[in-house]
Amino acid sequence: MLRAVLIGLGVVAVLTGIGLMAAAHWTGISMLVAGALLLVGTLYERVHYKRPVLRAPGPGWQPTRERFIDEETGKAITVWIEPRTGERVYVAEE
């Protein structure tokens, strides 16, 4: 829900910036840039966020003390890390 609101605000800001620039108002540049940053940041987070897996990864992985509740599923998530590479995996608790 929040993601949709942020994307909507970003689109409105970009369109407002374009409209202001078309009317020769240079303040439109800041609105355009702010809207573009909001859109890029929100969309990047959506792509970058990894979905939780159902079981712990293989040997060499260690659970961290980092835990949170996944907003989409409502399940508790534990973060596991592979110390050699720094790769992280999100594991849903049973």
PyMOL CGO cylinders between C-alpha atoms (Angstrom):
from pymol import cmd
from pymol.cgo import CYLINDER

trace = [
    CYLINDER, 0.00, 0.00, 0.00, 2.71, 2.46, 0.99, 0.3, 1, 1, 1, 1, 1, 1,
    CYLINDER, 2.71, 2.46, 0.99, 4.73, 1.55, -2.09, 0.3, 1, 1, 1, 1, 1, 1,
    CYLINDER, 4.73, 1.55, -2.09, 1.76, 2.40, -4.34, 0.3, 1, 1, 1, 1, 1, 1,
    CYLINDER, 1.76, 2.40, -4.34, 1.32, 5.76, -2.61, 0.3, 1, 1, 1, 1, 1, 1,
    CYLINDER, 1.32, 5.76, -2.61, 5.02, 6.60, -3.06, 0.3, 1, 1, 1, 1, 1, 1,
    CYLINDER, 5.02, 6.60, -3.06, 4.94, 5.64, -6.73, 0.3, 1, 1, 1, 1, 1, 1,
    CYLINDER, 4.94, 5.64, -6.73, 1.83, 7.78, -7.20, 0.3, 1, 1, 1, 1, 1, 1,
    CYLINDER, 1.83, 7.78, -7.20, 3.49, 10.75, -5.50, 0.3, 1, 1, 1, 1, 1, 1,
    CYLINDER, 3.49, 10.75, -5.50, 6.58, 10.28, -7.64, 0.3, 1, 1, 1, 1, 1, 1,
    CYLINDER, 6.58, 10.28, -7.64, 4.53, 10.27, -10.84, 0.3, 1, 1, 1, 1, 1, 1,
    CYLINDER, 4.53, 10.27, -10.84, 2.64, 13.40, -9.76, 0.3, 1, 1, 1, 1, 1, 1,
    CYLINDER, 2.64, 13.40, -9.76, 5.91, 15.17, -8.91, 0.3, 1, 1, 1, 1, 1, 1,
    CYLINDER, 5.91, 15.17, -8.91, 7.47, 14.24, -12.27, 0.3, 1, 1, 1, 1, 1, 1,
    CYLINDER, 7.47, 14.24, -12.27, 4.41, 15.39, -14.21, 0.3, 1, 1, 1, 1, 1, 1,
    CYLINDER, 4.41, 15.39, -14.21, 4.23, 18.62, -12.18, 0.3, 1, 1, 1, 1, 1, 1,
    CYLINDER, 4.23, 18.62, -12.18, 7.90, 19.25, -12.85, 0.3, 1, 1, 1, 1, 1, 1,
    CYLINDER, 7.90, 19.25, -12.85, 7.42, 18.72, -16.58, 0.3, 1, 1, 1, 1, 1, 1,
    CYLINDER, 7.42, 18.72, -16.58, 4.42, 21.04, -16.56, 0.3, 1, 1, 1, 1, 1, 1,
    CYLINDER, 4.42, 21.04, -16.56, 6.32, 23.77, -14.71, 0.3, 1, 1, 1, 1, 1, 1,
    CYLINDER, 6.32, 23.77, -14.71, 9.28, 23.47, -17.05, 0.3, 1, 1, 1, 1, 1, 1,
    CYLINDER, 9.28, 23.47, -17.05, 6.96, 23.69, -20.07, 0.3, 1, 1, 1, 1, 1, 1,
    CYLINDER, 6.96, 23.69, -20.07, 5.61, 26.94, -18.63, 0.3, 1, 1, 1, 1, 1, 1,
    CYLINDER, 5.61, 26.94, -18.63, 9.21, 28.24, -18.37, 0.3, 1, 1, 1, 1, 1, 1,
    CYLINDER, 9.21, 28.24, -18.37, 9.36, 27.95, -14.56, 0.3, 1, 1, 1, 1, 1, 1,
    CYLINDER, 9.36, 27.95, -14.56, 12.79, 26.69, -13.60, 0.3, 1, 1, 1, 1, 1, 1,
    CYLINDER, 12.79, 26.69, -13.60, 11.47, 25.49, -10.26, 0.3, 1, 1, 1, 1, 1, 1,
    CYLINDER, 11.47, 25.49, -10.26, 10.10, 22.54, -12.23, 0.3, 1, 1, 1, 1, 1, 1,
    CYLINDER, 10.10, 22.54, -12.23, 13.59, 21.06, -12.38, 0.3, 1, 1, 1, 1, 1, 1,
    CYLINDER, 13.59, 21.06, -12.38, 13.69, 20.44, -8.64, 0.3, 1, 1, 1, 1, 1, 1,
    CYLINDER, 13.69, 20.44, -8.64, 10.20, 18.91, -8.70, 0.3, 1, 1, 1, 1, 1, 1,
    CYLINDER, 10.20, 18.91, -8.70, 11.18, 16.69, -11.65, 0.3, 1, 1, 1, 1, 1, 1,
    CYLINDER, 11.18, 16.69, -11.65, 14.38, 15.52, -9.94, 0.3, 1, 1, 1, 1, 1, 1,
    CYLINDER, 14.38, 15.52, -9.94, 12.63, 14.88, -6.61, 0.3, 1, 1, 1, 1, 1, 1,
    CYLINDER, 12.63, 14.88, -6.61, 9.89, 12.87, -8.31, 0.3, 1, 1, 1, 1, 1, 1,
    CYLINDER, 9.89, 12.87, -8.31, 12.40, 10.88, -10.35, 0.3, 1, 1, 1, 1, 1, 1,
    CYLINDER, 12.40, 10.88, -10.35, 14.45, 10.06, -7.23, 0.3, 1, 1, 1, 1, 1, 1,
    CYLINDER, 14.45, 10.06, -7.23, 11.32, 8.96, -5.40, 0.3, 1, 1, 1, 1, 1, 1,
    CYLINDER, 11.32, 8.96, -5.40, 10.30, 6.70, -8.28, 0.3, 1, 1, 1, 1, 1, 1,
    CYLINDER, 10.30, 6.70, -8.28, 13.76, 5.21, -8.80, 0.3, 1, 1, 1, 1, 1, 1,
    CYLINDER, 13.76, 5.21, -8.80, 14.27, 4.59, -5.08, 0.3, 1, 1, 1, 1, 1, 1,
    CYLINDER, 14.27, 4.59, -5.08, 10.88, 2.97, -4.61, 0.3, 1, 1, 1, 1, 1, 1,
    CYLINDER, 10.88, 2.97, -4.61, 11.18, 0.77, -7.69, 0.3, 1, 1, 1, 1, 1, 1,
    CYLINDER, 11.18, 0.77, -7.69, 14.79, -0.20, -6.87, 0.3, 1, 1, 1, 1, 1, 1,
    CYLINDER, 14.79, -0.20, -6.87, 13.74, -1.30, -3.38, 0.3, 1, 1, 1, 1, 1, 1,
    CYLINDER, 13.74, -1.30, -3.38, 11.04, -3.48, -4.87, 0.3, 1, 1, 1, 1, 1, 1,
    CYLINDER, 11.04, -3.48, -4.87, 13.48, -5.23, -7.22, 0.3, 1, 1, 1, 1, 1, 1,
    CYLINDER, 13.48, -5.23, -7.22, 16.31, -5.41, -4.69, 0.3, 1, 1, 1, 1, 1, 1,
    CYLINDER, 16.31, -5.41, -4.69, 14.26, -6.88, -1.83, 0.3, 1, 1, 1, 1, 1, 1,
    CYLINDER, 14.26, -6.88, -1.83, 14.67, -10.65, -1.72, 0.3, 1, 1, 1, 1, 1, 1,
    CYLINDER, 14.67, -10.65, -1.72, 11.71, -12.91, -1.11, 0.3, 1, 1, 1, 1, 1, 1,
    CYLINDER, 11.71, -12.91, -1.11, 11.96, -15.17, 1.96, 0.3, 1, 1, 1, 1, 1, 1,
    CYLINDER, 11.96, -15.17, 1.96, 12.82, -18.84, 1.49, 0.3, 1, 1, 1, 1, 1, 1,
    CYLINDER, 12.82, -18.84, 1.49, 11.19, -21.63, 3.48, 0.3, 1, 1, 1, 1, 1, 1,
    CYLINDER, 11.19, -21.63, 3.48, 14.27, -23.43, 4.79, 0.3, 1, 1, 1, 1, 1, 1,
    CYLINDER, 14.27, -23.43, 4.79, 17.72, -22.55, 6.04, 0.3, 1, 1, 1, 1, 1, 1,
    CYLINDER, 17.72, -22.55, 6.04, 20.53, -22.48, 3.46, 0.3, 1, 1, 1, 1, 1, 1,
    CYLINDER, 20.53, -22.48, 3.46, 23.30, -25.09, 3.30, 0.3, 1, 1, 1, 1, 1, 1,
    CYLINDER, 23.30, -25.09, 3.30, 26.55, -25.47, 5.19, 0.3, 1, 1, 1, 1, 1, 1,
    CYLINDER, 26.55, -25.47, 5.19, 28.65, -22.40, 5.88, 0.3, 1, 1, 1, 1, 1, 1,
    CYLINDER, 28.65, -22.40, 5.88, 25.64, -20.14, 6.44, 0.3, 1, 1, 1, 1, 1, 1,
    CYLINDER, 25.64, -20.14, 6.44, 25.05, -18.61, 9.87, 0.3, 1, 1, 1, 1, 1, 1,
    CYLINDER, 25.05, -18.61, 9.87, 21.87, -17.10, 11.32, 0.3, 1, 1, 1, 1, 1, 1,
    CYLINDER, 21.87, -17.10, 11.32, 22.17, -13.48, 12.43, 0.3, 1, 1, 1, 1, 1, 1,
    CYLINDER, 22.17, -13.48, 12.43, 20.37, -11.78, 15.29, 0.3, 1, 1, 1, 1, 1, 1,
    CYLINDER, 20.37, -11.78, 15.29, 18.41, -9.77, 12.74, 0.3, 1, 1, 1, 1, 1, 1,
    CYLINDER, 18.41, -9.77, 12.74, 14.71, -10.66, 12.71, 0.3, 1, 1, 1, 1, 1, 1,
    CYLINDER, 14.71, -10.66, 12.71, 11.62, -8.90, 11.41, 0.3, 1, 1, 1, 1, 1, 1,
    CYLINDER, 11.62, -8.90, 11.41, 8.03, -9.49, 10.36, 0.3, 1, 1, 1, 1, 1, 1,
    CYLINDER, 8.03, -9.49, 10.36, 7.46, -9.68, 6.60, 0.3, 1, 1, 1, 1, 1, 1,
    CYLINDER, 7.46, -9.68, 6.60, 4.74, -7.18, 5.69, 0.3, 1, 1, 1, 1, 1, 1,
    CYLINDER, 4.74, -7.18, 5.69, 3.38, -9.28, 2.82, 0.3, 1, 1, 1, 1, 1, 1,
    CYLINDER, 3.38, -9.28, 2.82, 3.11, -12.65, 4.59, 0.3, 1, 1, 1, 1, 1, 1,
    CYLINDER, 3.11, -12.65, 4.59, 3.00, -11.65, 8.26, 0.3, 1, 1, 1, 1, 1, 1,
    CYLINDER, 3.00, -11.65, 8.26, 5.66, -14.31, 9.04, 0.3, 1, 1, 1, 1, 1, 1,
    CYLINDER, 5.66, -14.31, 9.04, 8.72, -13.87, 11.21, 0.3, 1, 1, 1, 1, 1, 1,
    CYLINDER, 8.72, -13.87, 11.21, 11.89, -13.73, 9.11, 0.3, 1, 1, 1, 1, 1, 1,
    CYLINDER, 11.89, -13.73, 9.11, 15.44, -14.57, 10.20, 0.3, 1, 1, 1, 1, 1, 1,
    CYLINDER, 15.44, -14.57, 10.20, 18.40, -13.26, 8.22, 0.3, 1, 1, 1, 1, 1, 1,
    CYLINDER, 18.40, -13.26, 8.22, 21.18, -15.76, 7.42, 0.3, 1, 1, 1, 1, 1, 1,
    CYLINDER, 21.18, -15.76, 7.42, 24.59, -14.72, 6.13, 0.3, 1, 1, 1, 1, 1, 1,
    CYLINDER, 24.59, -14.72, 6.13, 27.41, -16.47, 4.29, 0.3, 1, 1, 1, 1, 1, 1,
    CYLINDER, 27.41, -16.47, 4.29, 30.45, -14.95, 6.05, 0.3, 1, 1, 1, 1, 1, 1,
    CYLINDER, 30.45, -14.95, 6.05, 32.92, -15.43, 3.17, 0.3, 1, 1, 1, 1, 1, 1,
    CYLINDER, 32.92, -15.43, 3.17, 30.84, -13.57, 0.58, 0.3, 1, 1, 1, 1, 1, 1,
    CYLINDER, 30.84, -13.57, 0.58, 28.51, -11.44, 2.72, 0.3, 1, 1, 1, 1, 1, 1,
    CYLINDER, 28.51, -11.44, 2.72, 25.48, -12.79, 0.83, 0.3, 1, 1, 1, 1, 1, 1,
    CYLINDER, 25.48, -12.79, 0.83, 22.25, -12.65, 2.82, 0.3, 1, 1, 1, 1, 1, 1,
    CYLINDER, 22.25, -12.65, 2.82, 19.21, -14.93, 2.71, 0.3, 1, 1, 1, 1, 1, 1,
    CYLINDER, 19.21, -14.93, 2.71, 15.87, -14.27, 4.36, 0.3, 1, 1, 1, 1, 1, 1,
    CYLINDER, 15.87, -14.27, 4.36, 14.37, -17.40, 5.90, 0.3, 1, 1, 1, 1, 1, 1,
    CYLINDER, 14.37, -17.40, 5.90, 10.71, -17.58, 6.97, 0.3, 1, 1, 1, 1, 1, 1,
    CYLINDER, 10.71, -17.58, 6.97, 10.24, -19.10, 10.43, 0.3, 1, 1, 1, 1, 1, 1,
    CYLINDER, 10.24, -19.10, 10.43, 7.84, -22.01, 10.76, 0.3, 1, 1, 1, 1, 1, 1,
]
cmd.load_cgo(trace, "trace")
